[in-house]
Amino acid sequence: MSARAPRAGPPAREILAHWRDAVPEDRLAHLVKDATRALVRALQVRLAGHGVSFGHWTYLRILWEQDGLTQRELSAQAGVMEPTALGALRAMEERGYVTRRQRRDNRKNVYVHLTAKGRALKDRLVPLAEDVNRVAVAGMSDADIARLRRLLLAMIENLARDEHEGAP
């Protein structure tokens, strides 16, 4: 069983040339988006070799940390709409990664639990993500990596505050 091939899009080299030559002073949001795209693509390629899609990785990663979430909680943490999560979770259930069930005391919610097969994927897949991170920061000093992390977290915090304050 194989995962879908990574989405078509410009390879990282084309993205890099775009940023260095065509628009070196373009908005930071575009640069962050392209960096994210390159990271996702690198992980997609690695996951596909194990028959796991990037979408399934997203849910697995959350469930490895907090098993037994409701479908609603899982979709919120993954940042996707509930119908999207439902389709992915059904496919993951067919592959034997998760079970979905209601509780006797709460027939309203559907809870998602990892199976032994889903839990076992962690040992195979997490090293792939760690490899992508190593590749992404190659040549950077520990201080640069720590600073980049602080700066990105500051951006996220600023945008969360802006959202909370109800920016137009």
Order of alpha helices (4+ residues) and beta strands (2+ residues): alpha-alpha-alpha-beta-alpha-alpha-beta-beta-alpha-alpha
